């Protein structure tokens, strides 16, 4: 039991005992029950709105992660470790980091280059690093079965053979992925190539990595993870952080910026839009650049998904500001979550862009970004159905089977192409992720528009009671996992193994 839960249990028991001592006789039971209910409600609601108590929004400047650029180094080192650092207000809090502070470094590497990193586990329990979206050998992927013990070191070494894109890394131990990411063990991984370089997209100070995560803090500024059974539905927070900065601001010029955005939250789906700018441009998804830019007014991004967008501040003058916000996503779930925190439908401000300088830049986006070979249904030699269900005991599962790290759930032929039919029987949207592959979305039964479906994917949001069909080619042999990327769901049992042989 963590400190917060201990204090809650003790306080509620004490309140009941005190109230009980003030009442005598069975005729007082009703009033006693009412007082206990009121005391319980007050205690449950006590952590709410701490952002107003402790921190004025948009007064902290956005942190930009330092970079590990493999153009300049041959090998990197990570140690999963406990650290003390300031996240909320100036209070230092217990975190998990790879190099002692947050945000963790952004890895930058070119297609065709070799990636080398020594990873040491400085935690008390086994863990492993997964390179999310990277097409790497089975032994390098970070399957939970490959978790290493305390004080052990694993050497990662592989060649990056995929096109430019925004990926990420995080630990992936069986049953503890959610907690480890929540306390800090995640970061961005950027791949570059010559095709992208020729496009002359915004770069340098005009390229911003943004990792969006909602979190909970107690009144002392300490992170809080799970508090109630309802949190198994998905941990939602009331403080939105970007690059480990709560409700930040960023000073910008009135020109184009490239925003590489990762939804690194535990469960929340964001419907992103800008207050002050009507439209922005989607140029990339999980697997890299789209074929051509798509102009949008808002866009959905589920847990683990990435979007690459261009936002243009050209019509703004010095002193203006633009707010990145989420419009709420009520269609995502009707299942109750912890009521002490904003639900899936909540509208929330995320970060503020403040125009502080004028720019003479007039660069235009190219009409053609990339060439994507579209896979056809006729390419597939097999299809299989994956169902998303809750079984007896409230257990989140795929195909009604709680995850078994030793069981092979699906066997796939190497170099084969398959159609996977993803059926969601639950009244809650699930981001479905596959290791070791990238796939394309063929179609979906819901009427919601997902412009991100037009690009290469490794994670796709499956709406409540929806069916989504994806087409996948399996080019890497070995054992991999597929799972829901709501972190509490995959930890709970909504994961399975597939073997490519």
DOZANU-376198 format. One record per residue (C-alpha): residue number from 1; residue in one letter; x, y, z. Coordinates in pm, whole numbers, plus 50000, padded with zeros to 5 digits. Layout:
% residues N
num:NUM residu:A px:X py:Y pz:Z
...
//
This chain:
% residues 501
num:1 residu:X px:50000 py:50000 pz:50000
num:2 residu:X px:50148 py:50338 pz:49904
num:3 residu:X px:50159 py:50635 pz:50140
num:4 residu:X px:49854 py:50802 pz:49986
num:5 residu:X px:49641 py:50487 pz:50013
num:6 residu:X px:49758 py:50426 pz:50370
num:7 residu:X px:49666 py:50778 pz:50477
num:8 residu:X px:49330 py:50752 pz:50306
num:9 residu:X px:49241 py:50420 pz:50471
num:10 residu:X px:49355 py:50539 pz:50813
num:11 residu:X px:49173 py:50873 pz:50787
num:12 residu:X px:48846 py:50719 pz:50678
num:13 residu:X px:48855 py:50457 pz:50954
num:14 residu:X px:48934 py:50726 pz:51209
num:15 residu:X px:48651 py:50948 pz:51084
num:16 residu:X px:48405 py:50659 pz:51111
num:17 residu:X px:48520 py:50580 pz:51465
num:18 residu:X px:48493 py:50941 pz:51574
num:19 residu:X px:48148 py:50981 pz:51425
num:20 residu:X px:48043 py:50650 pz:51577
num:21 residu:X px:48143 py:50772 pz:51923
num:22 residu:X px:47912 py:51069 pz:51893
num:23 residu:X px:47600 py:50865 pz:51820
num:24 residu:X px:47417 py:50627 pz:52052
num:25 residu:X px:47128 py:50394 pz:51982
num:26 residu:X px:47002 py:50219 pz:51669
num:27 residu:X px:46778 py:50516 pz:51581
num:28 residu:X px:47096 py:50713 pz:51506
num:29 residu:X px:47222 py:50469 pz:51237
num:30 residu:X px:47084 py:50662 pz:50945
num:31 residu:X px:47247 py:50988 pz:51054
num:32 residu:X px:47571 py:50801 pz:51123
num:33 residu:X px:47573 py:50649 pz:50774
num:34 residu:X px:47513 py:50991 pz:50621
num:35 residu:X px:47800 py:51146 pz:50816
num:36 residu:X px:48034 py:50863 pz:50721
num:37 residu:X px:47938 py:50905 pz:50354
num:38 residu:X px:48005 py:51278 pz:50378
num:39 residu:X px:48341 py:51221 pz:50545
num:40 residu:X px:48438 py:50963 pz:50283
num:41 residu:X px:48338 py:51195 pz:50001
num:42 residu:X px:48540 py:51482 pz:50147
num:43 residu:X px:48847 py:51262 pz:50181
num:44 residu:X px:48810 py:51126 pz:49827
num:45 residu:X px:48785 py:51474 pz:49683
num:46 residu:X px:49065 py:51629 pz:49887
num:47 residu:X px:49337 py:51589 pz:49621
num:48 residu:X px:49136 py:51769 pz:49351
num:49 residu:X px:49242 py:52099 pz:49195
num:50 residu:X px:49591 py:52095 pz:49339
num:51 residu:X px:49710 py:52271 pz:49023
num:52 residu:X px:49522 py:52579 pz:49139
num:53 residu:X px:49667 py:52546 pz:49488
num:54 residu:X px:50028 py:52486 pz:49397
num:55 residu:X px:50107 py:52608 pz:49046
num:56 residu:X px:49995 py:52885 pz:48816
num:57 residu:X px:49954 py:52745 pz:48466
num:58 residu:X px:50175 py:52850 pz:48175
num:59 residu:X px:50447 py:53008 pz:48389
num:60 residu:X px:50699 py:52725 pz:48339
num:61 residu:X px:50903 py:52728 pz:48020
num:62 residu:X px:50887 py:52411 pz:47811
num:63 residu:X px:51183 py:52181 pz:47871
num:64 residu:X px:51350 py:52055 pz:47554
num:65 residu:X px:51512 py:51711 pz:47597
num:66 residu:X px:51883 py:51695 pz:47536
num:67 residu:X px:51977 py:51474 pz:47240
num:68 residu:X px:52185 py:51163 pz:47196
num:69 residu:X px:52287 py:51203 pz:46832
num:70 residu:X px:52451 py:50897 pz:46680
num:71 residu:X px:52619 py:51115 pz:46422
num:72 residu:X px:52851 py:51222 pz:46704
num:73 residu:X px:52871 py:50918 pz:46932
num:74 residu:X px:52923 py:50545 pz:46881
num:75 residu:X px:52751 py:50410 pz:47192
num:76 residu:X px:52512 py:50542 pz:47456
num:77 residu:X px:52445 py:50432 pz:47813
num:78 residu:X px:52115 py:50410 pz:48001
num:79 residu:X px:52057 py:50308 pz:48361
num:80 residu:X px:51699 py:50263 pz:48482
num:81 residu:X px:51730 py:50429 pz:48821
num:82 residu:X px:51546 py:50603 pz:49101
num:83 residu:X px:51604 py:50979 pz:49092
num:84 residu:X px:51496 py:51293 pz:49273
num:85 residu:X px:51402 py:51587 pz:49052
num:86 residu:X px:51160 py:51878 pz:49045
num:87 residu:X px:50849 py:51829 pz:48831
num:88 residu:X px:50569 py:52010 pz:49009
num:89 residu:X px:50637 py:52356 pz:49148
num:90 residu:X px:50998 py:52333 pz:49274
num:91 residu:X px:50939 py:52030 pz:49494
num:92 residu:X px:51174 py:51741 pz:49424
num:93 residu:X px:50985 py:51417 pz:49385
num:94 residu:X px:51066 py:51048 pz:49342
num:95 residu:X px:51105 py:50959 pz:48975
num:96 residu:X px:51245 py:50688 pz:48751
num:97 residu:X px:51492 py:50806 pz:48487
num:98 residu:X px:51751 py:50676 pz:48240
num:99 residu:X px:52018 py:50938 pz:48303
num:100 residu:X px:51922 py:51107 pz:48630
num:101 residu:X px:51663 py:51366 pz:48525
num:102 residu:X px:51350 py:51425 pz:48316
num:103 residu:X px:51277 py:51459 pz:48033
num:104 residu:X px:51487 py:51166 pz:47915
num:105 residu:X px:51712 py:51226 pz:47613
num:106 residu:X px:51578 py:51220 pz:47257
num:107 residu:X px:51767 py:50968 pz:47047
num:108 residu:X px:51847 py:51087 pz:46694
num:109 residu:X px:51992 py:50853 pz:46431
num:110 residu:X px:52008 py:50822 pz:46052
num:111 residu:X px:51871 py:50537 pz:45845
num:112 residu:X px:52149 py:50287 pz:45779
num:113 residu:X px:52347 py:50375 pz:46092
num:114 residu:X px:52422 py:50138 pz:46377
num:115 residu:X px:52255 py:50187 pz:46715
num:116 residu:X px:52452 py:50076 pz:47021
num:117 residu:X px:52348 py:50122 pz:47383
num:118 residu:X px:52434 py:49956 pz:47712
num:119 residu:X px:52127 py:49935 pz:47935
num:120 residu:X px:52175 py:49866 pz:48307
num:121 residu:X px:51886 py:49784 pz:48538
num:122 residu:X px:51931 py:49983 pz:48858
num:123 residu:X px:51580 py:49904 pz:48982
num:124 residu:X px:51476 py:49651 pz:49243
num:125 residu:X px:51280 py:49436 pz:48996
num:126 residu:X px:51353 py:49304 pz:48645
num:127 residu:X px:51288 py:49535 pz:48351
num:128 residu:X px:51372 py:49579 pz:47983
num:129 residu:X px:51366 py:49856 pz:47718
num:130 residu:X px:51136 py:49834 pz:47415
num:131 residu:X px:51211 py:50045 pz:47105
num:132 residu:X px:50853 py:50127 pz:47012
num:133 residu:X px:50792 py:50127 pz:46636
num:134 residu:X px:51148 py:50023 pz:46548
num:135 residu:X px:51187 py:49716 pz:46327
num:136 residu:X px:51464 py:49532 pz:46511
num:137 residu:X px:51560 py:49166 pz:46572
num:138 residu:X px:51362 py:48975 pz:46834
num:139 residu:X px:51651 py:48981 pz:47082
num:140 residu:X px:51668 py:49363 pz:47055
num:141 residu:X px:51293 py:49435 pz:47073
num:142 residu:X px:51244 py:49433 pz:47450
num:143 residu:X px:50993 py:49150 pz:47496
num:144 residu:X px:50895 py:49114 pz:47865
num:145 residu:X px:51050 py:48766 pz:47867
num:146 residu:X px:51390 py:48928 pz:47812
num:147 residu:X px:51375 py:49146 pz:48124
num:148 residu:X px:51707 py:49165 pz:48304
num:149 residu:X px:51762 py:49140 pz:48680
num:150 residu:X px:51885 py:49414 pz:48913
num:151 residu:X px:52240 py:49534 pz:48833
num:152 residu:X px:52248 py:49337 pz:48508
num:153 residu:X px:52341 py:49507 pz:48177
num:154 residu:X px:52201 py:49432 pz:47832
num:155 residu:X px:52382 py:49543 pz:47518
num:156 residu:X px:52158 py:49668 pz:47241
num:157 residu:X px:52312 py:49666 pz:46894
num:158 residu:X px:52124 py:49684 pz:46566
num:159 residu:X px:52122 py:49866 pz:46233
num:160 residu:X px:51839 py:50112 pz:46170
num:161 residu:X px:51689 py:50012 pz:45836
num:162 residu:X px:51366 py:50207 pz:45823
num:163 residu:X px:51249 py:50537 pz:45684
num:164 residu:X px:51247 py:50864 pz:45875
num:165 residu:X px:50992 py:50894 pz:46151
num:166 residu:X px:50912 py:50970 pz:46514
num:167 residu:X px:50933 py:50667 pz:46742
num:168 residu:X px:50986 py:50624 pz:47114
num:169 residu:X px:51136 py:50402 pz:47379
num:170 residu:X px:51008 py:50283 pz:47717
num:171 residu:X px:51053 py:49999 pz:47962
num:172 residu:X px:50832 py:49695 pz:47915
num:173 residu:X px:50840 py:49455 pz:48215
num:174 residu:X px:50548 py:49216 pz:48258
num:175 residu:X px:50284 py:49375 pz:48482
num:176 residu:X px:50474 py:49697 pz:48563
num:177 residu:X px:50498 py:49884 pz:48232
num:178 residu:X px:50233 py:50138 pz:48337
num:179 residu:X px:50399 py:50227 pz:48667
num:180 residu:X px:50748 py:50255 pz:48520
num:181 residu:X px:50640 py:50481 pz:48234
num:182 residu:X px:50425 py:50686 pz:48473
num:183 residu:X px:50725 py:50761 pz:48693
num:184 residu:X px:50940 py:50853 pz:48395
num:185 residu:X px:51091 py:50570 pz:48190
num:186 residu:X px:51013 py:50685 pz:47835
num:187 residu:X px:51158 py:50912 pz:47566
num:188 residu:X px:51154 py:50998 pz:47194
num:189 residu:X px:51355 py:50825 pz:46919
num:190 residu:X px:51390 py:51011 pz:46587
num:191 residu:X px:51507 py:50848 pz:46264
num:192 residu:X px:51623 py:51068 pz:45975
num:193 residu:X px:51690 py:50990 pz:45609
num:194 residu:X px:51794 py:51161 pz:45286
num:195 residu:X px:51440 py:51173 pz:45145
num:196 residu:X px:51319 py:51374 pz:45443
num:197 residu:X px:51624 py:51600 pz:45435
num:198 residu:X px:51544 py:51705 pz:45078
num:199 residu:X px:51201 py:51831 pz:45185
num:200 residu:X px:51349 py:52122 pz:45382
num:201 residu:X px:51101 py:52084 pz:45668
num:202 residu:X px:51133 py:52311 pz:45974
num:203 residu:X px:51435 py:52204 pz:46179
num:204 residu:X px:51664 py:52322 pz:46456
num:205 residu:X px:51480 py:52564 pz:46684
num:206 residu:X px:51172 py:52524 pz:46463
num:207 residu:X px:51140 py:52150 pz:46534
num:208 residu:X px:50988 py:52073 pz:46875
num:209 residu:X px:50953 py:51729 pz:47036
num:210 residu:X px:50641 py:51720 pz:47255
num:211 residu:X px:50564 py:51426 pz:47488
num:212 residu:X px:50216 py:51480 pz:47634
num:213 residu:X px:50131 py:51302 pz:47962
num:214 residu:X px:49859 py:51363 pz:48218
num:215 residu:X px:49965 py:51303 pz:48577
num:216 residu:X px:49842 py:51323 pz:48938
num:217 residu:X px:50021 py:51494 pz:49227
num:218 residu:X px:49949 py:51510 pz:49597
num:219 residu:X px:49957 py:51837 pz:49790
num:220 residu:X px:50330 py:51799 pz:49855
num:221 residu:X px:50403 py:51768 pz:49483
num:222 residu:X px:50464 py:51391 pz:49477
num:223 residu:X px:50343 py:51178 pz:49187
num:224 residu:X px:50045 py:50952 pz:49259
num:225 residu:X px:49979 py:50644 pz:49049
num:226 residu:X px:49693 py:50400 pz:49116
num:227 residu:X px:49454 py:50488 pz:49400
num:228 residu:X px:49132 py:50290 pz:49349
num:229 residu:X px:49009 py:49981 pz:49165
num:230 residu:X px:48861 py:50217 pz:48906
num:231 residu:X px:49215 py:50302 pz:48801
num:232 residu:X px:49238 py:49959 pz:48636
num:233 residu:X px:49013 py:50113 pz:48369
num:234 residu:X px:49296 py:50358 pz:48302
num:235 residu:X px:49484 py:50614 pz:48512
num:236 residu:X px:49376 py:50968 pz:48421
num:237 residu:X px:49536 py:51278 pz:48570
num:238 residu:X px:49444 py:51645 pz:48615
num:239 residu:X px:49788 py:51796 pz:48548
num:240 residu:X px:49894 py:51784 pz:48183
num:241 residu:X px:50269 py:51776 pz:48134
num:242 residu:X px:50466 py:51831 pz:47815
num:243 residu:X px:50826 py:51709 pz:47822
num:244 residu:X px:50786 py:51665 pz:48199
num:245 residu:X px:50686 py:52034 pz:48230
num:246 residu:X px:50341 py:52101 pz:48382
num:247 residu:X px:50122 py:52331 pz:48168
num:248 residu:X px:50424 py:52491 pz:47996
num:249 residu:X px:50471 py:52786 pz:47764
num:250 residu:X px:50707 py:52817 pz:47468
num:251 residu:X px:50826 py:53142 pz:47311
num:252 residu:X px:50809 py:53121 pz:46930
num:253 residu:X px:50849 py:53332 pz:46617
num:254 residu:X px:50561 py:53395 pz:46377
num:255 residu:X px:50656 py:53123 pz:46131
num:256 residu:X px:50617 py:52748 pz:46072
num:257 residu:X px:50709 py:52494 pz:46340
num:258 residu:X px:50732 py:52119 pz:46315
num:259 residu:X px:50583 py:51949 pz:46621
num:260 residu:X px:50667 py:51582 pz:46677
num:261 residu:X px:50399 py:51478 pz:46926
num:262 residu:X px:50382 py:51158 pz:47130
num:263 residu:X px:50087 py:51065 pz:47349
num:264 residu:X px:50286 py:50918 pz:47637
num:265 residu:X px:49994 py:50906 pz:47880
num:266 residu:X px:49861 py:50600 pz:48057
num:267 residu:X px:49509 py:50600 pz:47910
num:268 residu:X px:49388 py:50940 pz:47787
num:269 residu:X px:49305 py:51001 pz:47420
num:270 residu:X px:49364 py:51362 pz:47314
num:271 residu:X px:49162 py:51547 pz:47051
num:272 residu:X px:49420 py:51812 pz:46975
num:273 residu:X px:49338 py:52157 pz:46839
num:274 residu:X px:49479 py:52510 pz:46862
num:275 residu:X px:49291 py:52801 pz:47012
num:276 residu:X px:49393 py:53096 pz:46799
num:277 residu:X px:49480 py:52897 pz:46485
num:278 residu:X px:49201 py:52733 pz:46291
num:279 residu:X px:49397 py:52481 pz:46086
num:280 residu:X px:49727 py:52292 pz:46096
num:281 residu:X px:49888 py:52028 pz:45875
num:282 residu:X px:49947 py:51659 pz:45941
num:283 residu:X px:50262 py:51536 pz:45767
num:284 residu:X px:50342 py:51210 pz:45947
num:285 residu:X px:50212 py:50926 pz:46164
num:286 residu:X px:50361 py:50638 pz:46365
num:287 residu:X px:50570 py:50496 pz:46080
num:288 residu:X px:50688 py:50818 pz:45918
num:289 residu:X px:50585 py:51073 pz:45659
num:290 residu:X px:50253 py:51065 pz:45475
num:291 residu:X px:50247 py:51076 pz:45096
num:292 residu:X px:50112 py:51430 pz:45103
num:293 residu:X px:50018 py:51687 pz:45370
num:294 residu:X px:49665 py:51681 pz:45514
num:295 residu:X px:49511 py:52001 pz:45650
num:296 residu:X px:49303 py:51942 pz:45966
num:297 residu:X px:49125 py:52144 pz:46234
num:298 residu:X px:49175 py:51884 pz:46507
num:299 residu:X px:49316 py:51534 pz:46536
num:300 residu:X px:49284 py:51233 pz:46766
num:301 residu:X px:49597 py:51082 pz:46915
num:302 residu:X px:49567 py:50773 pz:47135
num:303 residu:X px:49820 py:50640 pz:47385
num:304 residu:X px:50148 py:50543 pz:47209
num:305 residu:X px:50053 py:50708 pz:46879
num:306 residu:X px:50270 py:50979 pz:46727
num:307 residu:X px:50177 py:51261 pz:46495
num:308 residu:X px:50408 py:51489 pz:46299
num:309 residu:X px:50243 py:51824 pz:46232
num:310 residu:X px:50322 py:52169 pz:46096
num:311 residu:X px:50166 py:52468 pz:46270
num:312 residu:X px:50210 py:52814 pz:46121
num:313 residu:X px:50206 py:53125 pz:46342
num:314 residu:X px:50246 py:53358 pz:46040
num:315 residu:X px:49927 py:53556 pz:46110
num:316 residu:X px:50024 py:53630 pz:46469
num:317 residu:X px:50202 py:53940 pz:46595
num:318 residu:X px:50434 py:53987 pz:46889
num:319 residu:X px:50237 py:53958 pz:47212
num:320 residu:X px:49982 py:53711 pz:47074
num:321 residu:X px:49947 py:53362 pz:47215
num:322 residu:X px:49811 py:53032 pz:47087
num:323 residu:X px:49687 py:52749 pz:47311
num:324 residu:X px:49731 py:52380 pz:47233
num:325 residu:X px:49437 py:52201 pz:47392
num:326 residu:X px:49235 py:51883 pz:47390
num:327 residu:X px:48868 py:51916 pz:47301
num:328 residu:X px:48774 py:51604 pz:47497
num:329 residu:X px:48682 py:51266 pz:47356
num:330 residu:X px:48345 py:51160 pz:47497
num:331 residu:X px:48306 py:50896 pz:47223
num:332 residu:X px:48604 py:50709 pz:47368
num:333 residu:X px:48437 py:50550 pz:47668
num:334 residu:X px:48121 py:50523 pz:47875
num:335 residu:X px:48300 py:50319 pz:48142
num:336 residu:X px:48344 py:50504 pz:48470
num:337 residu:X px:48692 py:50615 pz:48577
num:338 residu:X px:48822 py:50763 pz:48903
num:339 residu:X px:48584 py:51056 pz:48955
num:340 residu:X px:48846 py:51263 pz:49141
num:341 residu:X px:49007 py:51342 pz:48804
num:342 residu:X px:48886 py:51473 pz:48465
num:343 residu:X px:48734 py:51200 pz:48249
num:344 residu:X px:48792 py:51112 pz:47885
num:345 residu:X px:48545 py:51382 pz:47778
num:346 residu:X px:48729 py:51663 pz:47959
num:347 residu:X px:48844 py:51972 pz:47772
num:348 residu:X px:49191 py:52066 pz:47893
num:349 residu:X px:49452 py:52329 pz:47806
num:350 residu:X px:49789 py:52168 pz:47737
num:351 residu:X px:50050 py:52432 pz:47654
num:352 residu:X px:50077 py:52794 pz:47540
num:353 residu:X px:50280 py:52928 pz:47248
num:354 residu:X px:50376 py:53293 pz:47298
num:355 residu:X px:50481 py:53494 pz:46992
num:356 residu:X px:50781 py:53699 pz:47098
num:357 residu:X px:50966 py:53762 pz:46772
num:358 residu:X px:50890 py:53825 pz:46405
num:359 residu:X px:51029 py:53609 pz:46126
num:360 residu:X px:51095 py:53663 pz:45756
num:361 residu:X px:51069 py:53292 pz:45671
num:362 residu:X px:50829 py:53217 pz:45384
num:363 residu:X px:50910 py:52851 pz:45314
num:364 residu:X px:50627 py:52641 pz:45171
num:365 residu:X px:50549 py:52277 pz:45239
num:366 residu:X px:50611 py:52045 pz:44944
num:367 residu:X px:50300 py:51891 pz:44789
num:368 residu:X px:50465 py:51547 pz:44785
num:369 residu:X px:50629 py:51411 pz:45100
num:370 residu:X px:50679 py:51041 pz:45053
num:371 residu:X px:50588 py:50733 pz:44850
num:372 residu:X px:50393 py:50467 pz:45037
num:373 residu:X px:50336 py:50131 pz:44873
num:374 residu:X px:49975 py:50049 pz:44947
num:375 residu:X px:49919 py:49687 pz:45040
num:376 residu:X px:49615 py:49521 pz:44884
num:377 residu:X px:49378 py:49268 pz:45035
num:378 residu:X px:49483 py:49028 pz:44758
num:379 residu:X px:49838 py:49035 pz:44903
num:380 residu:X px:49714 py:48855 pz:45214
num:381 residu:X px:49729 py:48477 pz:45241
num:382 residu:X px:49556 py:48451 pz:45578
num:383 residu:X px:49332 py:48644 pz:45813
num:384 residu:X px:49269 py:48612 pz:46185
num:385 residu:X px:49044 py:48783 pz:46437
num:386 residu:X px:49160 py:48946 pz:46760
num:387 residu:X px:48884 py:49032 pz:47007
num:388 residu:X px:48908 py:49286 pz:47287
num:389 residu:X px:48699 py:49173 pz:47582
num:390 residu:X px:48651 py:49192 pz:47957
num:391 residu:X px:48600 py:48847 pz:48110
num:392 residu:X px:48474 py:48733 pz:48450
num:393 residu:X px:48656 py:48905 pz:48732
num:394 residu:X px:48690 py:49228 pz:48532
num:395 residu:X px:49001 py:49106 pz:48350
num:396 residu:X px:49100 py:49289 pz:48028
num:397 residu:X px:49193 py:49032 pz:47762
num:398 residu:X px:49259 py:48960 pz:47396
num:399 residu:X px:49059 py:48664 pz:47263
num:400 residu:X px:48933 py:48598 pz:47617
num:401 residu:X px:49276 py:48474 pz:47735
num:402 residu:X px:49467 py:48649 pz:48015
num:403 residu:X px:49830 py:48703 pz:47910
num:404 residu:X px:50073 py:48417 pz:47967
num:405 residu:X px:50434 py:48513 pz:47900
num:406 residu:X px:50519 py:48153 pz:47804
num:407 residu:X px:50221 py:48082 pz:47573
num:408 residu:X px:50230 py:48129 pz:47196
num:409 residu:X px:49890 py:48269 pz:47098
num:410 residu:X px:49937 py:48320 pz:46724
num:411 residu:X px:50177 py:48150 pz:46479
num:412 residu:X px:50265 py:48343 pz:46164
num:413 residu:X px:50472 py:48246 pz:45860
num:414 residu:X px:50781 py:48455 pz:45794
num:415 residu:X px:50742 py:48690 pz:45493
num:416 residu:X px:50368 py:48628 pz:45483
num:417 residu:X px:50105 py:48902 pz:45462
num:418 residu:X px:49791 py:48876 pz:45676
num:419 residu:X px:49475 py:49069 pz:45753
num:420 residu:X px:49409 py:49107 pz:46124
num:421 residu:X px:49048 py:49182 pz:46216
num:422 residu:X px:49038 py:49377 pz:46542
num:423 residu:X px:48700 py:49352 pz:46715
num:424 residu:X px:48627 py:49563 pz:47021
num:425 residu:X px:48332 py:49432 pz:47222
num:426 residu:X px:48384 py:49683 pz:47506
num:427 residu:X px:48230 py:50030 pz:47540
num:428 residu:X px:48577 py:50181 pz:47555
num:429 residu:X px:48830 py:50264 pz:47282
num:430 residu:X px:49154 py:50060 pz:47282
num:431 residu:X px:49484 py:50153 pz:47111
num:432 residu:X px:49607 py:49825 pz:46960
num:433 residu:X px:49986 py:49795 pz:46920
num:434 residu:X px:50204 py:49531 pz:46752
num:435 residu:X px:50576 py:49482 pz:46805
num:436 residu:X px:50811 py:49391 pz:46520
num:437 residu:X px:50593 py:49521 pz:46235
num:438 residu:X px:50436 py:49822 pz:46074
num:439 residu:X px:50091 py:49789 pz:45922
num:440 residu:X px:49830 py:49974 pz:45718
num:441 residu:X px:49465 py:50029 pz:45805
num:442 residu:X px:49229 py:49882 pz:45545
num:443 residu:X px:48899 py:50004 pz:45687
num:444 residu:X px:48696 py:50060 pz:46003
num:445 residu:X px:48326 py:50044 pz:46084
num:446 residu:X px:48296 py:50371 pz:46277
num:447 residu:X px:48218 py:50701 pz:46106
num:448 residu:X px:48489 py:50899 pz:46290
num:449 residu:X px:48755 py:51037 pz:46058
num:450 residu:X px:49111 py:50924 pz:46129
num:451 residu:X px:49349 py:51096 pz:45888
num:452 residu:X px:49630 py:50908 pz:46063
num:453 residu:X px:49493 py:50588 pz:45902
num:454 residu:X px:49653 py:50700 pz:45575
num:455 residu:X px:50009 py:50636 pz:45693
num:456 residu:X px:50218 py:50349 pz:45824
num:457 residu:X px:50109 py:50249 pz:46175
num:458 residu:X px:50220 py:50042 pz:46470
num:459 residu:X px:49929 py:50151 pz:46693
num:460 residu:X px:49566 py:50197 pz:46591
num:461 residu:X px:49271 py:50317 pz:46799
num:462 residu:X px:48976 py:50077 pz:46788
num:463 residu:X px:48658 py:50255 pz:46891
num:464 residu:X px:48390 py:50107 pz:47125
num:465 residu:X px:48211 py:49813 pz:46956
num:466 residu:X px:48407 py:49887 pz:46637
num:467 residu:X px:48587 py:49652 pz:46398
num:468 residu:X px:48911 py:49767 pz:46232
num:469 residu:X px:49091 py:49567 pz:45966
num:470 residu:X px:49467 py:49605 pz:45927
num:471 residu:X px:49707 py:49444 pz:45680
num:472 residu:X px:50050 py:49334 pz:45800
num:473 residu:X px:50361 py:49183 pz:45644
num:474 residu:X px:50581 py:48985 pz:45884
num:475 residu:X px:50948 py:49023 pz:45791
num:476 residu:X px:51129 py:48960 pz:46120
num:477 residu:X px:51142 py:48610 pz:46274
num:478 residu:X px:51089 py:48555 pz:46644
num:479 residu:X px:50848 py:48598 pz:46933
num:480 residu:X px:50676 py:48936 pz:46969
num:481 residu:X px:50378 py:49075 pz:47157
num:482 residu:X px:50061 py:49256 pz:47054
num:483 residu:X px:49855 py:49438 pz:47313
num:484 residu:X px:49629 py:49722 pz:47413
num:485 residu:X px:49845 py:50025 pz:47487
num:486 residu:X px:49630 py:50160 pz:47767
num:487 residu:X px:49904 py:50080 pz:48012
num:488 residu:X px:49679 py:49949 pz:48288
num:489 residu:X px:49510 py:49715 pz:48037
num:490 residu:X px:49830 py:49558 pz:47907
num:491 residu:X px:49960 py:49519 pz:48263
num:492 residu:X px:49630 py:49365 pz:48366
num:493 residu:X px:49631 py:49095 pz:48094
num:494 residu:X px:49530 py:49253 pz:47757
num:495 residu:X px:49837 py:49122 pz:47574
num:496 residu:X px:49935 py:48817 pz:47370
num:497 residu:X px:50237 py:48659 pz:47200
num:498 residu:X px:50278 py:48595 pz:46827
num:499 residu:X px:50555 py:48383 pz:46681
num:500 residu:X px:50692 py:48452 pz:46333
num:501 residu:X px:50858 py:48137 pz:46199
//
